[in-house]
Amino acid sequence: MVAYNLAQTMIHVLQACGDDLTRANIMKQAASIKGLQLDGLLPGVTVNTSATDFAPIKQLQLIRFHGERWELFGDFVTSEVSDQ
């Protein structure tokens, strides 16, 4: 799933580049992803990057094993990086 998510993200970045496939533009597009939803992530979890924050995923949901299967529980936990 990690490779699938990475491939989807790369496709998004390359499409955002259009015909300008220079290193500078690829880096610019990769550092300006907003609200990208990937098929391999839980619904509601989005990928966001900026020029000062390259950590793409800041949301998670807890999971526990219940008998024979895994169950999600609780609300999403969000971690925001402060610029301070």
PDB file of N, CA, C and O in Angstrom:
ATOM      1  N   MET A   1       0.819  -1.186   0.000  1.00  0.00           N
ATOM      2  CA  MET A   1       0.000   0.000   0.000  1.00  0.00           C
ATOM      3  C   MET A   1       0.871   1.262   0.000  1.00  0.00           C
ATOM      4  O   MET A   1       0.511   2.272  -0.605  1.00  0.00           O
ATOM      5  N   VAL A   2       1.996   1.194   0.671  1.00  0.00           N
ATOM      6  CA  VAL A   2       2.879   2.367   0.699  1.00  0.00           C
ATOM      7  C   VAL A   2       3.329   2.716  -0.718  1.00  0.00           C
ATOM      8  O   VAL A   2       3.285   3.881  -1.113  1.00  0.00           O
ATOM      9  N   ALA A   3       3.757   1.723  -1.475  1.00  0.00           N
ATOM     10  CA  ALA A   3       4.217   1.969  -2.846  1.00  0.00           C
ATOM     11  C   ALA A   3       3.072   2.496  -3.710  1.00  0.00           C
ATOM     12  O   ALA A   3       3.287   3.376  -4.544  1.00  0.00           O
ATOM     13  N   TYR A   4       1.870   1.977  -3.524  1.00  0.00           N
ATOM     14  CA  TYR A   4       0.706   2.435  -4.279  1.00  0.00           C
ATOM     15  C   TYR A   4       0.410   3.897  -3.960  1.00  0.00           C
ATOM     16  O   TYR A   4       0.149   4.696  -4.860  1.00  0.00           O
ATOM     17  N   ASN A   5       0.452   4.243  -2.669  1.00  0.00           N
ATOM     18  CA  ASN A   5       0.225   5.634  -2.273  1.00  0.00           C
ATOM     19  C   ASN A   5       1.310   6.554  -2.829  1.00  0.00           C
ATOM     20  O   ASN A   5       1.012   7.657  -3.287  1.00  0.00           O
ATOM     21  N   LEU A   6       2.555   6.110  -2.792  1.00  0.00           N
ATOM     22  CA  LEU A   6       3.651   6.910  -3.349  1.00  0.00           C
ATOM     23  C   LEU A   6       3.477   7.111  -4.854  1.00  0.00           C
ATOM     24  O   LEU A   6       3.714   8.201  -5.374  1.00  0.00           O
ATOM     25  N   ALA A   7       3.061   6.049  -5.545  1.00  0.00           N
ATOM     26  CA  ALA A   7       2.845   6.155  -6.991  1.00  0.00           C
ATOM     27  C   ALA A   7       1.716   7.139  -7.299  1.00  0.00           C
ATOM     28  O   ALA A   7       1.837   7.951  -8.217  1.00  0.00           O
ATOM     29  N   GLN A   8       0.621   7.072  -6.540  1.00  0.00           N
ATOM     30  CA  GLN A   8      -0.478   8.011  -6.746  1.00  0.00           C
ATOM     31  C   GLN A   8      -0.034   9.452  -6.492  1.00  0.00           C
ATOM     32  O   GLN A   8      -0.426  10.366  -7.218  1.00  0.00           O
ATOM     33  N   THR A   9       0.777   9.644  -5.469  1.00  0.00           N
ATOM     34  CA  THR A   9       1.277  10.980  -5.159  1.00  0.00           C
ATOM     35  C   THR A   9       2.180  11.483  -6.283  1.00  0.00           C
ATOM     36  O   THR A   9       2.091  12.648  -6.672  1.00  0.00           O
ATOM     37  N   MET A  10       3.037  10.629  -6.803  1.00  0.00           N
ATOM     38  CA  MET A  10       3.927  11.012  -7.898  1.00  0.00           C
ATOM     39  C   MET A  10       3.128  11.369  -9.145  1.00  0.00           C
ATOM     40  O   MET A  10       3.466  12.328  -9.838  1.00  0.00           O
ATOM     41  N   ILE A  11       2.090  10.623  -9.437  1.00  0.00           N
ATOM     42  CA  ILE A  11       1.224  10.936 -10.575  1.00  0.00           C
ATOM     43  C   ILE A  11       0.610  12.321 -10.393  1.00  0.00           C
ATOM     44  O   ILE A  11       0.566  13.114 -11.334  1.00  0.00           O
ATOM     45  N   HIS A  12       0.138  12.610  -9.183  1.00  0.00           N
ATOM     46  CA  HIS A  12      -0.449  13.916  -8.890  1.00  0.00           C
ATOM     47  C   HIS A  12       0.576  15.036  -9.133  1.00  0.00           C
ATOM     48  O   HIS A  12       0.265  16.048  -9.761  1.00  0.00           O
ATOM     49  N   VAL A  13       1.780  14.840  -8.635  1.00  0.00           N
ATOM     50  CA  VAL A  13       2.826  15.855  -8.787  1.00  0.00           C
ATOM     51  C   VAL A  13       3.170  16.061 -10.264  1.00  0.00           C
ATOM     52  O   VAL A  13       3.271  17.199 -10.722  1.00  0.00           O
ATOM     53  N   LEU A  14       3.350  14.972 -11.009  1.00  0.00           N
ATOM     54  CA  LEU A  14       3.706  15.101 -12.417  1.00  0.00           C
ATOM     55  C   LEU A  14       2.589  15.736 -13.237  1.00  0.00           C
ATOM     56  O   LEU A  14       2.863  16.501 -14.162  1.00  0.00           O
ATOM     57  N   GLN A  15       1.331  15.432 -12.911  1.00  0.00           N
ATOM     58  CA  GLN A  15       0.222  16.076 -13.610  1.00  0.00           C
ATOM     59  C   GLN A  15       0.177  17.570 -13.290  1.00  0.00           C
ATOM     60  O   GLN A  15      -0.131  18.383 -14.161  1.00  0.00           O
ATOM     61  N   ALA A  16       0.483  17.930 -12.049  1.00  0.00           N
ATOM     62  CA  ALA A  16       0.506  19.340 -11.664  1.00  0.00           C
ATOM     63  C   ALA A  16       1.628  20.088 -12.386  1.00  0.00           C
ATOM     64  O   ALA A  16       1.525  21.295 -12.604  1.00  0.00           O
ATOM     65  N   CYS A  17       2.691  19.384 -12.757  1.00  0.00           N
ATOM     66  CA  CYS A  17       3.812  20.009 -13.457  1.00  0.00           C
ATOM     67  C   CYS A  17       3.467  20.381 -14.899  1.00  0.00           C
ATOM     68  O   CYS A  17       4.058  21.301 -15.464  1.00  0.00           O
ATOM     69  N   GLY A  18       2.526  19.678 -15.482  1.00  0.00           N
ATOM     70  CA  GLY A  18       2.210  19.939 -16.887  1.00  0.00           C
ATOM     71  C   GLY A  18       3.401  19.606 -17.760  1.00  0.00           C
ATOM     72  O   GLY A  18       4.011  18.547 -17.611  1.00  0.00           O
ATOM     73  N   ASP A  19       3.732  20.504 -18.670  1.00  0.00           N
ATOM     74  CA  ASP A  19       4.853  20.274 -19.587  1.00  0.00           C
ATOM     75  C   ASP A  19       6.196  20.737 -19.030  1.00  0.00           C
ATOM     76  O   ASP A  19       7.234  20.509 -19.651  1.00  0.00           O
ATOM     77  N   ASP A  20       6.184  21.378 -17.877  1.00  0.00           N
ATOM     78  CA  ASP A  20       7.421  21.889 -17.268  1.00  0.00           C
ATOM     79  C   ASP A  20       7.971  20.864 -16.278  1.00  0.00           C
ATOM     80  O   ASP A  20       7.698  20.936 -15.080  1.00  0.00           O
ATOM     81  N   LEU A  21       8.749  19.910 -16.794  1.00  0.00           N
ATOM     82  CA  LEU A  21       9.278  18.835 -15.951  1.00  0.00           C
ATOM     83  C   LEU A  21      10.689  19.122 -15.461  1.00  0.00           C
ATOM     84  O   LEU A  21      11.516  18.214 -15.378  1.00  0.00           O
ATOM     85  N   THR A  22      10.967  20.371 -15.138  1.00  0.00           N
ATOM     86  CA  THR A  22      12.265  20.718 -14.571  1.00  0.00           C
ATOM     87  C   THR A  22      12.294  20.302 -13.099  1.00  0.00           C
ATOM     88  O   THR A  22      11.249  20.153 -12.465  1.00  0.00           O
ATOM     89  N   ARG A  23      13.490  20.119 -12.573  1.00  0.00           N
ATOM     90  CA  ARG A  23      13.627  19.757 -11.163  1.00  0.00           C
ATOM     91  C   ARG A  23      12.958  20.804 -10.281  1.00  0.00           C
ATOM     92  O   ARG A  23      12.266  20.461  -9.322  1.00  0.00           O
ATOM     93  N   ALA A  24      13.162  22.071 -10.600  1.00  0.00           N
ATOM     94  CA  ALA A  24      12.595  23.152  -9.789  1.00  0.00           C
ATOM     95  C   ALA A  24      11.075  23.079  -9.740  1.00  0.00           C
ATOM     96  O   ALA A  24      10.481  23.258  -8.676  1.00  0.00           O
ATOM     97  N   ASN A  25      10.441  22.819 -10.876  1.00  0.00           N
ATOM     98  CA  ASN A  25       8.981  22.761 -10.890  1.00  0.00           C
ATOM     99  C   ASN A  25       8.466  21.497 -10.197  1.00  0.00           C
ATOM    100  O   ASN A  25       7.452  21.546  -9.502  1.00  0.00           O
ATOM    101  N   ILE A  26       9.145  20.386 -10.376  1.00  0.00           N
ATOM    102  CA  ILE A  26       8.728  19.156  -9.686  1.00  0.00           C
ATOM    103  C   ILE A  26       8.794  19.359  -8.174  1.00  0.00           C
ATOM    104  O   ILE A  26       7.874  18.976  -7.451  1.00  0.00           O
ATOM    105  N   MET A  27       9.883  19.963  -7.701  1.00  0.00           N
ATOM    106  CA  MET A  27      10.016  20.230  -6.264  1.00  0.00           C
ATOM    107  C   MET A  27       8.950  21.220  -5.787  1.00  0.00           C
ATOM    108  O   MET A  27       8.398  21.064  -4.698  1.00  0.00           O
ATOM    109  N   LYS A  28       8.665  22.232  -6.597  1.00  0.00           N
ATOM    110  CA  LYS A  28       7.640  23.217  -6.244  1.00  0.00           C
ATOM    111  C   LYS A  28       6.274  22.548  -6.109  1.00  0.00           C
ATOM    112  O   LYS A  28       5.548  22.799  -5.146  1.00  0.00           O
ATOM    113  N   GLN A  29       5.929  21.705  -7.066  1.00  0.00           N
ATOM    114  CA  GLN A  29       4.628  21.020  -7.025  1.00  0.00           C
ATOM    115  C   GLN A  29       4.571  20.018  -5.865  1.00  0.00           C
ATOM    116  O   GLN A  29       3.535  19.886  -5.213  1.00  0.00           O
ATOM    117  N   ALA A  30       5.672  19.319  -5.607  1.00  0.00           N
ATOM    118  CA  ALA A  30       5.701  18.355  -4.501  1.00  0.00           C
ATOM    119  C   ALA A  30       5.585  19.050  -3.150  1.00  0.00           C
ATOM    120  O   ALA A  30       5.117  18.457  -2.178  1.00  0.00           O
ATOM    121  N   ALA A  31       6.012  20.305  -3.094  1.00  0.00           N
ATOM    122  CA  ALA A  31       5.964  21.060  -1.839  1.00  0.00           C
ATOM    123  C   ALA A  31       4.723  21.938  -1.742  1.00  0.00           C
ATOM    124  O   ALA A  31       4.664  22.845  -0.912  1.00  0.00           O
ATOM    125  N   SER A  32       3.734  21.670  -2.585  1.00  0.00           N
ATOM    126  CA  SER A  32       2.502  22.468  -2.510  1.00  0.00           C
ATOM    127  C   SER A  32       1.256  21.615  -2.731  1.00  0.00           C
ATOM    128  O   SER A  32       0.308  22.038  -3.393  1.00  0.00           O
ATOM    129  N   ILE A  33       1.274  20.421  -2.173  1.00  0.00           N
ATOM    130  CA  ILE A  33       0.125  19.522  -2.278  1.00  0.00           C
ATOM    131  C   ILE A  33      -0.898  19.917  -1.211  1.00  0.00           C
ATOM    132  O   ILE A  33      -0.550  20.089  -0.043  1.00  0.00           O
ATOM    133  N   LYS A  34      -2.145  20.058  -1.616  1.00  0.00           N
ATOM    134  CA  LYS A  34      -3.203  20.452  -0.687  1.00  0.00           C
ATOM    135  C   LYS A  34      -4.397  19.510  -0.805  1.00  0.00           C
ATOM    136  O   LYS A  34      -5.010  19.419  -1.869  1.00  0.00           O
ATOM    137  N   GLY A  35      -4.727  18.816   0.267  1.00  0.00           N
ATOM    138  CA  GLY A  35      -5.938  18.018   0.329  1.00  0.00           C
ATOM    139  C   GLY A  35      -6.002  16.826  -0.604  1.00  0.00           C
ATOM    140  O   GLY A  35      -7.092  16.439  -1.024  1.00  0.00           O
ATOM    141  N   LEU A  36      -4.876  16.236  -0.940  1.00  0.00           N
ATOM    142  CA  LEU A  36      -4.852  15.078  -1.841  1.00  0.00           C
ATOM    143  C   LEU A  36      -5.353  13.838  -1.098  1.00  0.00           C
ATOM    144  O   LEU A  36      -4.804  13.469  -0.060  1.00  0.00           O
ATOM    145  N   GLN A  37      -6.381  13.207  -1.625  1.00  0.00           N
ATOM    146  CA  GLN A  37      -6.906  11.982  -1.028  1.00  0.00           C
ATOM    147  C   GLN A  37      -6.414  10.802  -1.853  1.00  0.00           C
ATOM    148  O   GLN A  37      -6.594  10.765  -3.070  1.00  0.00           O
ATOM    149  N   LEU A  38      -5.800   9.851  -1.190  1.00  0.00           N
ATOM    150  CA  LEU A  38      -5.249   8.670  -1.853  1.00  0.00           C
ATOM    151  C   LEU A  38      -6.121   7.461  -1.554  1.00  0.00           C
ATOM    152  O   LEU A  38      -6.714   7.357  -0.480  1.00  0.00           O
ATOM    153  N   ASP A  39      -6.192   6.547  -2.520  1.00  0.00           N
ATOM    154  CA  ASP A  39      -7.038   5.358  -2.367  1.00  0.00           C
ATOM    155  C   ASP A  39      -6.591   4.455  -1.219  1.00  0.00           C
ATOM    156  O   ASP A  39      -7.410   3.742  -0.638  1.00  0.00           O
ATOM    157  N   GLY A  40      -5.303   4.478  -0.888  1.00  0.00           N
ATOM    158  CA  GLY A  40      -4.776   3.595   0.143  1.00  0.00           C
ATOM    159  C   GLY A  40      -4.840   4.156   1.552  1.00  0.00           C
ATOM    160  O   GLY A  40      -4.360   3.520   2.491  1.00  0.00           O
ATOM    161  N   LEU A  41      -5.422   5.332   1.715  1.00  0.00           N
ATOM    162  CA  LEU A  41      -5.567   5.937   3.043  1.00  0.00           C
ATOM    163  C   LEU A  41      -7.026   5.896   3.471  1.00  0.00           C
ATOM    164  O   LEU A  41      -7.921   5.774   2.635  1.00  0.00           O
ATOM    165  N   LEU A  42      -7.261   5.998   4.758  1.00  0.00           N
ATOM    166  CA  LEU A  42      -8.629   6.032   5.252  1.00  0.00           C
ATOM    167  C   LEU A  42      -9.351   7.259   4.702  1.00  0.00           C
ATOM    168  O   LEU A  42      -8.730   8.302   4.498  1.00  0.00           O
ATOM    169  N   PRO A  43     -10.659   7.143   4.459  1.00  0.00           N
ATOM    170  CA  PRO A  43     -11.417   8.318   4.026  1.00  0.00           C
ATOM    171  C   PRO A  43     -11.273   9.450   5.048  1.00  0.00           C
ATOM    172  O   PRO A  43     -11.417   9.231   6.251  1.00  0.00           O
ATOM    173  N   GLY A  44     -10.993  10.633   4.571  1.00  0.00           N
ATOM    174  CA  GLY A  44     -10.809  11.783   5.456  1.00  0.00           C
ATOM    175  C   GLY A  44      -9.359  12.118   5.731  1.00  0.00           C
ATOM    176  O   GLY A  44      -9.059  13.232   6.161  1.00  0.00           O
ATOM    177  N   VAL A  45      -8.450  11.181   5.493  1.00  0.00           N
ATOM    178  CA  VAL A  45      -7.026  11.446   5.665  1.00  0.00           C
ATOM    179  C   VAL A  45      -6.512  12.029   4.351  1.00  0.00           C
ATOM    180  O   VAL A  45      -6.697  11.437   3.287  1.00  0.00           O
ATOM    181  N   THR A  46      -5.871  13.184   4.431  1.00  0.00           N
ATOM    182  CA  THR A  46      -5.381  13.847   3.217  1.00  0.00           C
ATOM    183  C   THR A  46      -3.885  14.100   3.297  1.00  0.00           C
ATOM    184  O   THR A  46      -3.289  14.122   4.374  1.00  0.00           O
ATOM    185  N   VAL A  47      -3.300  14.289   2.128  1.00  0.00           N
ATOM    186  CA  VAL A  47      -1.875  14.591   2.005  1.00  0.00           C
ATOM    187  C   VAL A  47      -1.740  16.094   1.779  1.00  0.00           C
ATOM    188  O   VAL A  47      -2.383  16.658   0.894  1.00  0.00           O
ATOM    189  N   ASN A  48      -0.896  16.735   2.586  1.00  0.00           N
ATOM    190  CA  ASN A  48      -0.651  18.169   2.473  1.00  0.00           C
ATOM    191  C   ASN A  48       0.832  18.435   2.692  1.00  0.00           C
ATOM    192  O   ASN A  48       1.431  17.913   3.633  1.00  0.00           O
ATOM    193  N   THR A  49       1.422  19.249   1.820  1.00  0.00           N
ATOM    194  CA  THR A  49       2.810  19.658   1.991  1.00  0.00           C
ATOM    195  C   THR A  49       2.910  21.163   1.770  1.00  0.00           C
ATOM    196  O   THR A  49       2.015  21.788   1.201  1.00  0.00           O
ATOM    197  N   SER A  50       4.010  21.721   2.230  1.00  0.00           N
ATOM    198  CA  SER A  50       4.291  23.132   1.977  1.00  0.00           C
ATOM    199  C   SER A  50       5.804  23.299   1.862  1.00  0.00           C
ATOM    200  O   SER A  50       6.561  22.355   2.086  1.00  0.00           O
ATOM    201  N   ALA A  51       6.227  24.491   1.515  1.00  0.00           N
ATOM    202  CA  ALA A  51       7.659  24.756   1.358  1.00  0.00           C
ATOM    203  C   ALA A  51       8.420  24.599   2.663  1.00  0.00           C
ATOM    204  O   ALA A  51       9.634  24.397   2.646  1.00  0.00           O
ATOM    205  N   THR A  52       7.723  24.688   3.808  1.00  0.00           N
ATOM    206  CA  THR A  52       8.389  24.568   5.104  1.00  0.00           C
ATOM    207  C   THR A  52       8.017  23.293   5.852  1.00  0.00           C
ATOM    208  O   THR A  52       8.537  23.044   6.939  1.00  0.00           O
ATOM    209  N   ASP A  53       7.130  22.486   5.289  1.00  0.00           N
ATOM    210  CA  ASP A  53       6.669  21.272   5.969  1.00  0.00           C
ATOM    211  C   ASP A  53       6.483  20.160   4.947  1.00  0.00           C
ATOM    212  O   ASP A  53       5.510  20.155   4.192  1.00  0.00           O
ATOM    213  N   PHE A  54       7.423  19.216   4.927  1.00  0.00           N
ATOM    214  CA  PHE A  54       7.380  18.127   3.960  1.00  0.00           C
ATOM    215  C   PHE A  54       6.733  16.857   4.511  1.00  0.00           C
ATOM    216  O   PHE A  54       6.691  15.846   3.809  1.00  0.00           O
ATOM    217  N   ALA A  55       6.232  16.880   5.740  1.00  0.00           N
ATOM    218  CA  ALA A  55       5.554  15.714   6.308  1.00  0.00           C
ATOM    219  C   ALA A  55       4.148  15.657   5.715  1.00  0.00           C
ATOM    220  O   ALA A  55       3.312  16.497   6.050  1.00  0.00           O
ATOM    221  N   PRO A  56       3.867  14.685   4.841  1.00  0.00           N
ATOM    222  CA  PRO A  56       2.617  14.723   4.087  1.00  0.00           C
ATOM    223  C   PRO A  56       1.362  14.288   4.839  1.00  0.00           C
ATOM    224  O   PRO A  56       0.267  14.733   4.495  1.00  0.00           O
ATOM    225  N   ILE A  57       1.485  13.441   5.845  1.00  0.00           N
ATOM    226  CA  ILE A  57       0.303  12.915   6.528  1.00  0.00           C
ATOM    227  C   ILE A  57       0.373  13.281   8.002  1.00  0.00           C
ATOM    228  O   ILE A  57       1.352  12.985   8.686  1.00  0.00           O
ATOM    229  N   LYS A  58      -0.681  13.929   8.478  1.00  0.00           N
ATOM    230  CA  LYS A  58      -0.713  14.379   9.869  1.00  0.00           C
ATOM    231  C   LYS A  58      -1.954  13.893  10.601  1.00  0.00           C
ATOM    232  O   LYS A  58      -2.307  14.429  11.651  1.00  0.00           O
ATOM    233  N   GLN A  59      -2.611  12.890  10.058  1.00  0.00           N
ATOM    234  CA  GLN A  59      -3.823  12.361  10.669  1.00  0.00           C
ATOM    235  C   GLN A  59      -3.677  10.853  10.831  1.00  0.00           C
ATOM    236  O   GLN A  59      -3.027  10.182  10.030  1.00  0.00           O
ATOM    237  N   LEU A  60      -4.296  10.343  11.882  1.00  0.00           N
ATOM    238  CA  LEU A  60      -4.344   8.899  12.065  1.00  0.00           C
ATOM    239  C   LEU A  60      -5.593   8.552  12.846  1.00  0.00           C
ATOM    240  O   LEU A  60      -6.210   9.405  13.485  1.00  0.00           O
ATOM    241  N   GLN A  61      -5.947   7.299  12.780  1.00  0.00           N
ATOM    242  CA  GLN A  61      -7.056   6.816  13.588  1.00  0.00           C
ATOM    243  C   GLN A  61      -6.596   5.536  14.270  1.00  0.00           C
ATOM    244  O   GLN A  61      -5.967   4.677  13.652  1.00  0.00           O
ATOM    245  N   LEU A  62      -6.917   5.425  15.544  1.00  0.00           N
ATOM    246  CA  LEU A  62      -6.504   4.265  16.316  1.00  0.00           C
ATOM    247  C   LEU A  62      -7.271   3.025  15.866  1.00  0.00           C
ATOM    248  O   LEU A  62      -8.394   3.107  15.369  1.00  0.00           O
ATOM    249  N   ILE A  63      -6.625   1.870  16.058  1.00  0.00           N
ATOM    250  CA  ILE A  63      -7.211   0.601  15.664  1.00  0.00           C
ATOM    251  C   ILE A  63      -6.886  -0.432  16.744  1.00  0.00           C
ATOM    252  O   ILE A  63      -5.827  -0.375  17.369  1.00  0.00           O
ATOM    253  N   ARG A  64      -7.786  -1.353  16.951  1.00  0.00           N
ATOM    254  CA  ARG A  64      -7.535  -2.412  17.942  1.00  0.00           C
ATOM    255  C   ARG A  64      -8.040  -3.745  17.390  1.00  0.00           C
ATOM    256  O   ARG A  64      -8.946  -3.795  16.559  1.00  0.00           O
ATOM    257  N   PHE A  65      -7.430  -4.811  17.875  1.00  0.00           N
ATOM    258  CA  PHE A  65      -7.840  -6.153  17.473  1.00  0.00           C
ATOM    259  C   PHE A  65      -8.981  -6.581  18.365  1.00  0.00           C
ATOM    260  O   PHE A  65      -8.861  -6.561  19.590  1.00  0.00           O
ATOM    261  N   HIS A  66     -10.091  -6.968  17.756  1.00  0.00           N
ATOM    262  CA  HIS A  66     -11.282  -7.353  18.521  1.00  0.00           C
ATOM    263  C   HIS A  66     -11.705  -8.753  18.077  1.00  0.00           C
ATOM    264  O   HIS A  66     -12.462  -8.914  17.120  1.00  0.00           O
ATOM    265  N   GLY A  67     -11.205  -9.752  18.787  1.00  0.00           N
ATOM    266  CA  GLY A  67     -11.585 -11.131  18.473  1.00  0.00           C
ATOM    267  C   GLY A  67     -10.912 -11.653  17.221  1.00  0.00           C
ATOM    268  O   GLY A  67      -9.819 -12.214  17.281  1.00  0.00           O
ATOM    269  N   GLU A  68     -11.571 -11.465  16.082  1.00  0.00           N
ATOM    270  CA  GLU A  68     -11.058 -12.001  14.822  1.00  0.00           C
ATOM    271  C   GLU A  68     -10.662 -10.939  13.809  1.00  0.00           C
ATOM    272  O   GLU A  68     -10.167 -11.276  12.733  1.00  0.00           O
ATOM    273  N   ARG A  69     -10.868  -9.666  14.124  1.00  0.00           N
ATOM    274  CA  ARG A  69     -10.577  -8.631  13.142  1.00  0.00           C
ATOM    275  C   ARG A  69     -10.148  -7.328  13.811  1.00  0.00           C
ATOM    276  O   ARG A  69     -10.280  -7.158  15.023  1.00  0.00           O
ATOM    277  N   TRP A  70      -9.637  -6.424  13.000  1.00  0.00           N
ATOM    278  CA  TRP A  70      -9.227  -5.108  13.462  1.00  0.00           C
ATOM    279  C   TRP A  70     -10.396  -4.148  13.351  1.00  0.00           C
ATOM    280  O   TRP A  70     -11.158  -4.199  12.386  1.00  0.00           O
ATOM    281  N   GLU A  71     -10.542  -3.265  14.346  1.00  0.00           N
ATOM    282  CA  GLU A  71     -11.607  -2.273  14.344  1.00  0.00           C
ATOM    283  C   GLU A  71     -11.027  -0.889  14.580  1.00  0.00           C
ATOM    284  O   GLU A  71     -10.178  -0.694  15.449  1.00  0.00           O
ATOM    285  N   LEU A  72     -11.503   0.073  13.787  1.00  0.00           N
ATOM    286  CA  LEU A  72     -11.143   1.473  14.023  1.00  0.00           C
ATOM    287  C   LEU A  72     -11.963   1.976  15.201  1.00  0.00           C
ATOM    288  O   LEU A  72     -13.111   1.566  15.372  1.00  0.00           O
ATOM    289  N   PHE A  73     -11.393   2.855  16.011  1.00  0.00           N
ATOM    290  CA  PHE A  73     -12.175   3.447  17.092  1.00  0.00           C
ATOM    291  C   PHE A  73     -11.711   4.873  17.352  1.00  0.00           C
ATOM    292  O   PHE A  73     -10.572   5.241  17.067  1.00  0.00           O
ATOM    293  N   GLY A  74     -12.612   5.652  17.892  1.00  0.00           N
ATOM    294  CA  GLY A  74     -12.291   7.039  18.201  1.00  0.00           C
ATOM    295  C   GLY A  74     -12.259   7.923  16.967  1.00  0.00           C
ATOM    296  O   GLY A  74     -12.437   7.460  15.840  1.00  0.00           O
ATOM    297  N   ASP A  75     -12.031   9.195  17.205  1.00  0.00           N
ATOM    298  CA  ASP A  75     -11.931  10.167  16.129  1.00  0.00           C
ATOM    299  C   ASP A  75     -10.509  10.199  15.589  1.00  0.00           C
ATOM    300  O   ASP A  75      -9.594   9.628  16.182  1.00  0.00           O
ATOM    301  N   PHE A  76     -10.335  10.873  14.456  1.00  0.00           N
ATOM    302  CA  PHE A  76      -8.998  11.071  13.920  1.00  0.00           C
ATOM    303  C   PHE A  76      -8.167  11.869  14.904  1.00  0.00           C
ATOM    304  O   PHE A  76      -8.676  12.776  15.563  1.00  0.00           O
ATOM    305  N   VAL A  77      -6.906  11.539  15.005  1.00  0.00           N
ATOM    306  CA  VAL A  77      -5.943  12.298  15.784  1.00  0.00           C
ATOM    307  C   VAL A  77      -5.127  13.079  14.771  1.00  0.00           C
ATOM    308  O   VAL A  77      -4.604  12.508  13.813  1.00  0.00           O
ATOM    309  N   THR A  78      -5.015  14.392  14.980  1.00  0.00           N
ATOM    310  CA  THR A  78      -4.304  15.238  14.047  1.00  0.00           C
ATOM    311  C   THR A  78      -3.090  15.853  14.718  1.00  0.00           C
ATOM    312  O   THR A  78      -3.165  16.326  15.852  1.00  0.00           O
ATOM    313  N   SER A  79      -1.985  15.842  14.016  1.00  0.00           N
ATOM    314  CA  SER A  79      -0.753  16.452  14.491  1.00  0.00           C
ATOM    315  C   SER A  79      -0.374  17.560  13.531  1.00  0.00           C
ATOM    316  O   SER A  79      -0.087  17.303  12.361  1.00  0.00           O
ATOM    317  N   GLU A  80      -0.371  18.767  14.007  1.00  0.00           N
ATOM    318  CA  GLU A  80       0.041  19.909  13.184  1.00  0.00           C
ATOM    319  C   GLU A  80       1.396  20.388  13.655  1.00  0.00           C
ATOM    320  O   GLU A  80       1.632  20.513  14.857  1.00  0.00           O
ATOM    321  N   VAL A  81       2.285  20.656  12.722  1.00  0.00           N
ATOM    322  CA  VAL A  81       3.617  21.154  13.045  1.00  0.00           C
ATOM    323  C   VAL A  81       3.546  22.657  13.181  1.00  0.00           C
ATOM    324  O   VAL A  81       2.990  23.349  12.328  1.00  0.00           O
ATOM    325  N   SER A  82       4.111  23.151  14.257  1.00  0.00           N
ATOM    326  CA  SER A  82       4.118  24.594  14.491  1.00  0.00           C
ATOM    327  C   SER A  82       5.351  25.224  13.869  1.00  0.00           C
ATOM    328  O   SER A  82       6.415  24.605  13.858  1.00  0.00           O
ATOM    329  N   ASP A  83       5.236  26.428  13.357  1.00  0.00           N
ATOM    330  CA  ASP A  83       6.373  27.138  12.770  1.00  0.00           C
ATOM    331  C   ASP A  83       7.205  27.854  13.826  1.00  0.00           C
ATOM    332  O   ASP A  83       8.138  28.574  13.472  1.00  0.00           O
ATOM    333  N   GLN A  84       6.903  27.684  15.094  1.00  0.00           N
ATOM    334  CA  GLN A  84       7.618  28.383  16.161  1.00  0.00           C
ATOM    335  C   GLN A  84       8.871  27.679  16.558  1.00  0.00           C
ATOM    336  O   GLN A  84       9.586  28.145  17.445  1.00  0.00           O
TER     337      GLN A  84
END
